[in-house]
Every structure is written in C-alpha cells, then in structure tokens.
Amino acid sequence: MKEVGYGIVGLGNIGPIHAQCVNAIKGARLVAVCDTRAELARDFAKQYGGTPYTDLAEILKHPGLHAVSLCVPSGLRADLAEKVARAGKHVMSEKPLEITTARVDRILRACEKSGVMLGCIFQYRFAEAAQHLRKALDQGRFGKLVLGDAYIKWYRSQAYYDSGAWRGTWKLDGGGALMNQGIHQIDLLQWFMGPVKSVYARIATVAHERIEVEDLATVMLEFENGAHGVIEGSTAIYPGHPARVEIHGTQGSAVIEDGKLVFWDFVKKRVEDKKIVAAMKGESELGTGAGDPLKGLKIEGHRRQIEDFVRAIRTGRPPAIDGREGRKAIALIEAIYKSAKSGRTIQVK
Ligand SMILES: NC(=O)c1ccc[n+]([C@@H]2O[C@H](COP(=O)([O-])OP(=O)(O)OC[C@H]3O[C@@H](n4cnc5c(N)ncnc54)[C@H](O)[C@@H]3O)[C@@H](O)[C@H]2O)c1
C-alpha cells in the first residue's frame, strides 16, 4: 500500500494530536474525521484536513479510508472498534484500549476476526530513554531485578473533571488516577519488569467533587520474577510532579521521569553510557501531563507510534504495541481495583 488513508473519530482534546501526527507522517493522509459535535467536526476538518462526519457508519464508507484512530471516551471504544473492524479498517486506539479486560477482549476478537491490525497508544514506550532501558534489561545489565516502582503525582483541577460528563465516571473513564492518568507509567513498569503476580491496593477520592473514581491510590506489587514494587498515583497533588518509573537491580538502576532518563548507573559500564548520560541533561522529548492533560504534552511520542502503525499497515508486520500489549496494563489496574474493593491481595491473571 502506497498511502494509508487515515481517519480520526473523536476530535476533543487528543484528536488534534493524532491529526498533527498523521499530517507529519510520510505514507499517510488524513482523509476523514468524525465527531458527534457537528461544528467541531467541521472546524477540525478546516484546520487539519479530511472530510468531516458526525456518524461512525458514514465515515466508515469514506472511499480510500484504511485506518481509524479512536479518540473517543475510553468506555465507548469497544462498541466503536467492533464496527470499525467489521468494516475492514485498521484500528489505532487511544489508551486505555477499553476500561475492562472483558471489553478489551471484544475488540481483540473483532480485529482478529476481520484480519485488521489493532494498535494501542502508549507513547512513552517510544521515548529514547524507555528504549535504552528496555535494551539494557534485554542485555541483563540490571542483574537480578529487586524493585520496580511507578510514581504518578499529578494534578487535575476540578474544572478538568467538570469539562466532560464522562470524566471521573466508572462507566466511561473506567477509573481515575490509575486507569486514566497513571496507565502510561503502569504500562512502562510492567513492560520493563515483566508480569505482576499479585497486588494489594488502597484507593480513595480525597480532593475532587462529583467524581466516582479514585484521585489517590497506593499499591504494593509482587512481580512474577520475585521483585517487589509500589505504585503511587494521584491527581490531587498541586502542582503535579514528573511521572517517575524506577527500575532497580543488583547490578544497576535506572530512573525515568516523563520519558526522560534522570538516573543511569551499572556495575559494568559500557561505552554507550557516556552518550546516554549526556542526553539526560536536556528536556523531556515527550513533555509532561503532570499539571494539565495537554499543555505540557509534545506530539513526538504519538508521532513515532502512529508512524510505526502506518508502517505496520504498509508492510504487513505487527505494530510495536498491539492489542495484546495494550491489554496488559488494564488487567493489572483491574486487579488493583479488585484488591482495593475487597481489601485482599489479588492474583493478576
Ligand atoms: N495518550 C495520551 O497522552 C492521552 C491524552 C489525553 C487523552 N487520551 C485518551 O483519549 C481519549 C479521549 O480523551 P479526550 O480528553 O480527548 O476526551 P474529549 O472528551 O476531549 O474528546 C472526546 C471526543 O469524542 C467525541 N465523541 C463521543 N462519542 C462519539 C462518537 N460516538 N462518535 C464520534 N465522536 C464521539 C466527543 O464529542 C468529544 O469531542 C480518552 O480515552 C483518553 O484516555 C490520551
């Protein structure tokens, strides 16, 4: 395929980032966009290109449409993805892929049945820092893994939760500080450390009104490889701090903040370490969501991931983060919520 005809469904906060990425990628063209809000769809098409639609069934008939980014509220994705897959279009989902593993499995089945590709946005995996860390793990540089931690001490104003009826609801947001915000670092943590065996968690709503979900969570983890860890997540901490993932082993440690390395040291040094440490001084190439969902976010992570997805479609190889990868963080957060609700340690399946 020479050029992937690309569509975006859901044109709110994150939709424009997808549009900018598609417009920046060779081998893809934004051909159609869709939002139930007609005026938004029209203005969006004027600014970024593509034909505007207000109905999913209509955009799916657009000639030359091959792939669709689903940027709608999280708990709507299974219903929409099933229709997109049935129409034979490839699906790129924003995170979280859906809000429960049962609903994720509906998407997996639909895409497998139709033979279309499924990708899930986790842009922080595409940070150079994350790639260095994953490579060092593959090379065994950390020795035996001992501790793996994720800290997401973020701030979301009351106005943020009030800005959409779906925000902060179990039905459509699927959770709070963990399912919506912390999921990026939770994904990184399990990608680096391997599967989690069990969790023990507490969650609470301490600072926001009119939300059902947690704005504070503390979690103890045991990984299948015997390492321990913690997750601390909140959207109640002003002004919001860089999201941090720490990986510690008997032979080395590395720490990432907002997709940027801030610590890197191993018993056995390598020549490439000098370059890696020198790059630690610059700014985060991906930006941060610490205090606001979008103000600090740069498009580079999304651009790399959507470029990978487009290349996957054009060459027939799987995308770097497919549906099964996207499912893992949701299974983990589901177990965390189950533990918090029951007061028991929960085995992660
Ligand atoms: N990767 C990231 O860093 C990142 C950042 C922000 C949001 N997100 C994710 O993106 C998703 C959307 O979040 P948002 O903040 O952009 O939400 P939003 O409410 O700003 O935008 C969602 C849009 O979807 C539209 N919509 C709803 N139902 C629709 C339907 N059936 N058909 C077409 N359009 C429909 C709404 O009108 C709205 O414009 C969420 O799942 C969120 O977790 C990811």
PDBQT file of the ligand as one rigid body, heavy atoms in Angstrom, charges set to zero:
ROOT
HETATM    1  N1  LIG A 401      -2.157   9.370  25.185  1.00  0.00    +0.000 N 
HETATM    2  C1  LIG A 401      -2.405  10.453  25.895  1.00  0.00    +0.000 C 
HETATM    3  O1  LIG A 401      -1.483  11.077  26.436  1.00  0.00    +0.000 OA
HETATM    4  C2  LIG A 401      -3.832  10.941  26.053  1.00  0.00    +0.000 A 
HETATM    5  C3  LIG A 401      -4.076  12.256  26.435  1.00  0.00    +0.000 A 
HETATM    6  C4  LIG A 401      -5.412  12.676  26.552  1.00  0.00    +0.000 A 
HETATM    7  C5  LIG A 401      -6.461  11.768  26.327  1.00  0.00    +0.000 A 
HETATM    8  N2  LIG A 401      -6.173  10.469  25.986  1.00  0.00    +0.000 N 
HETATM    9  C6  LIG A 401      -7.272   9.492  25.771  1.00  0.00    +0.000 C 
HETATM   10  O2  LIG A 401      -8.053   9.898  24.653  1.00  0.00    +0.000 OA
HETATM   11  C7  LIG A 401      -9.423   9.590  24.861  1.00  0.00    +0.000 C 
HETATM   12  C8  LIG A 401     -10.256  10.872  24.663  1.00  0.00    +0.000 C 
HETATM   13  O3  LIG A 401      -9.894  11.808  25.645  1.00  0.00    +0.000 OA
HETATM   14  P1  LIG A 401     -10.109  13.375  25.429  1.00  0.00    +0.000 P 
HETATM   15  O4  LIG A 401      -9.551  14.048  26.611  1.00  0.00    +0.000 OA
HETATM   16  O5  LIG A 401      -9.654  13.772  24.074  1.00  0.00    +0.000 OA
HETATM   17  O6  LIG A 401     -11.732  13.430  25.508  1.00  0.00    +0.000 OA
HETATM   18  P2  LIG A 401     -12.678  14.596  25.000  1.00  0.00    +0.000 P 
HETATM   19  O7  LIG A 401     -13.944  14.470  25.773  1.00  0.00    +0.000 OA
HETATM   20  O8  LIG A 401     -11.952  15.896  24.990  1.00  0.00    +0.000 OA
HETATM   21  O9  LIG A 401     -12.938  14.190  23.466  1.00  0.00    +0.000 OA
HETATM   22  C9  LIG A 401     -13.701  13.069  23.089  1.00  0.00    +0.000 C 
HETATM   23  C10 LIG A 401     -14.485  13.424  21.831  1.00  0.00    +0.000 C 
HETATM   24  O10 LIG A 401     -15.186  12.264  21.372  1.00  0.00    +0.000 OA
HETATM   25  C11 LIG A 401     -16.430  12.700  20.846  1.00  0.00    +0.000 C 
HETATM   26  N3  LIG A 401     -17.357  11.568  20.783  1.00  0.00    +0.000 N 
HETATM   27  C12 LIG A 401     -18.017  10.943  21.791  1.00  0.00    +0.000 A 
HETATM   28  N4  LIG A 401     -18.737   9.914  21.325  1.00  0.00    +0.000 NA
HETATM   29  C13 LIG A 401     -18.530   9.861  19.992  1.00  0.00    +0.000 A 
HETATM   30  C14 LIG A 401     -18.989   9.010  18.953  1.00  0.00    +0.000 A 
HETATM   31  N5  LIG A 401     -19.827   8.010  19.206  1.00  0.00    +0.000 N 
HETATM   32  N6  LIG A 401     -18.581   9.251  17.682  1.00  0.00    +0.000 NA
HETATM   33  C15 LIG A 401     -17.758  10.292  17.417  1.00  0.00    +0.000 A 
HETATM   34  N7  LIG A 401     -17.271  11.128  18.360  1.00  0.00    +0.000 NA
HETATM   35  C16 LIG A 401     -17.656  10.908  19.629  1.00  0.00    +0.000 A 
HETATM   36  C17 LIG A 401     -16.867  13.808  21.780  1.00  0.00    +0.000 C 
HETATM   37  O11 LIG A 401     -17.841  14.658  21.210  1.00  0.00    +0.000 OA
HETATM   38  C18 LIG A 401     -15.541  14.509  22.055  1.00  0.00    +0.000 C 
HETATM   39  O12 LIG A 401     -15.318  15.594  21.160  1.00  0.00    +0.000 OA
HETATM   40  C19 LIG A 401      -9.536   9.011  26.281  1.00  0.00    +0.000 C 
HETATM   41  O13 LIG A 401      -9.634   7.609  26.199  1.00  0.00    +0.000 OA
HETATM   42  C20 LIG A 401      -8.241   9.421  26.949  1.00  0.00    +0.000 C 
HETATM   43  O14 LIG A 401      -7.804   8.475  27.903  1.00  0.00    +0.000 OA
HETATM   44  C21 LIG A 401      -4.883  10.062  25.832  1.00  0.00    +0.000 A 
ENDROOT
TORSDOF 0
